[in-house]
Amino acid sequence: MNLRPHAPKILAAAGAPALLGTSIVARLPLAMFSIALLVHAQQLTGSFAVAGVVSAAYAIGSAVSAPLLGGLVDRRGQTEVLVAGATVTALALIAAGLEPRSAPPILLVALAAAAGAASPPLDACVRTLLPQIAPDPERLRTLFAFESAVLEVTFVVGPPLALGIGAIWSTGVALVLSGLTLLAGTLAFATRRASRRWRPEDKTQRRRGGSLRSPSIRTLVLIVAGAEVVFGATEVGVTASAHALGGTAAAGPLLGLWGAGSFAGGIIATKRGGGATTPRGVTLLLAALALTHGALILTTGSVLALGAMITLAGATIAPTVASLYSLVDSAAPAGTHTEAFSWLLTASLLGASLGSAAAGVLAQQAGPTAVFAFVAAAGGVTVLVALLRSRSLLGEHRRGRDARVALDVGDDHRDLIDIAPAPVLPGLQ
């Protein structure tokens, strides 16, 4: 697809392509860690039970630490937190990759937890910087859609890359290389001028509650958690369906189609202005996401039908996620933007874990049809949450609209409207 009419506009700021490019390189290993740790632990110990605990330790470590690291970034800036986190994570992964078979399993669990807890909050830092690239709310939505689409490539490429390295050399090598790539990519991103010079716009003392004191952020956390329950359960459901159809190997390509669909949806959203612009639009996107993923229940008898529907379902992901994340800039209290994005990451990790766990039980006891019934129910509940709490999102939408009015009438009248616009950095090189 041709991005030329849009990409130059949203990446026009000096240094913006390099900023996003280094962030994608840095975040590619994050899409590799989970599967690499899982496979490495299984091969090292011979136990899927231990492998599951190792994978869970990584996810829990990431979920617990994300808001804490985000809050630290909001107080101290990005560079120190990113570099320190990437260094600790890389060391933990290298140690895990070099661990001998004779080592106790608890050591692998501890290293996985350390890697998760120290993982640099790259997603939150990148998305905190996007308003500097596109201060105008309309261009910001487009940029969020573009970033979501490009980021989807890491989820398509990352897991097969980790498995490929593990097959060619070893799973330990896969962990070592992913850790080194994370460190190099994070250093490249953190040394960009935009990241080095970023500071929160609010210098006053932080109030208790942080970003969660905003009703809109609490709503977004609930919605993201619900959507991720859908995604976590869908991954299990697709795998279970492929197994039931006698082609477990088809699960990988099917999940690849899911990611490709999301990438395509993100590109389309970029070309059409970035996704939903109102709470009602966000709710409609969530409804489309719930409907298409729930419709997978009708495709469990055919790999071809499953592939077509999972591609269509994937096309709803990036526009929905981009629309949700684009609301954070106006919803987060001053001085808590990175923490707010980090809370959404925590919600994402916990929701996906819950969805995967519940779907695993259902797949074992009742098969893929029951899993996709659960997917439909989880999607419906998420849409209901968006409807019941739309008033909180509406308030932020109005504030964003008022901000645009303030920009239009000029700086002399800015004091007429209570807004706190993100500061524009002197340069993004």
Number of C-alpha atoms within 10 A of each C-alpha: 7 8 12 9 9 18 16 11 13 21 19 13 15 13 17 21 17 16 25 19 16 19 24 24 19 28 23 24 28 22 22 23 25 20 19 29 27 21 22 25 29 18 16 20 18 13 12 14 12 19 24 16 19 28 23 19 22 25 23 19 20 27 22 17 20 28 24 17 25 26 23 17 26 25 19 13 20 27 21 13 21 24 20 17 22 27 22 20 26 25 18 24 29 21 19 24 25 14 16 12 12 8 11 11 18 12 14 27 23 17 22 31 24 20 28 30 24 24 26 31 27 25 17 24 27 21 20 23 25 24 23 21 23 22 16 14 19 16 21 23 29 30 28 29 32 30 22 26 28 20 22 24 18 21 20 22 16 22 21 17 19 26 19 14 18 18 11 10 11 16 27 26 21 27 29 20 19 27 29 20 20 25 25 19 21 26 20 18 28 25 17 19 16 25 22 15 16 21 18 18 15 15 10 8 8 16 11 8 8 18 28 18 13 16 18 25 25 19 20 26 24 20 27 26 25 25 29 25 29 31 25 24 30 28 21 24 30 28 21 24 28 23 15 14 14 11 13 14 11 18 21 17 12 23 21 22 22 25 26 22 25 29 27 23 27 33 25 21 28 28 20 13 18 26 28 22 17 17 23 15 14 25 22 17 22 25 20 19 27 24 18 20 26 24 19 27 22 14 19 22 14 12 19 12 14 21 22 16 24 27 24 21 25 26 27 26 27 32 33 31 21 27 25 26 21 26 24 23 25 25 26 24 20 21 23 27 29 34 28 32 29 28 28 26 23 24 24 24 22 23 25 25 21 19 27 23 16 17 30 21 14 21 21 12 11 12 18 28 20 18 33 29 20 23 29 24 16 22 28 21 16 25 24 16 17 24 16 11 19 18 15 19 26 15 16 23 19 13 18 21 13 15 20 15 14 19 14 11 10 9 10 9 12 16 9 9 12 11 15 14 15 19 14 15 16 11 15 21 15
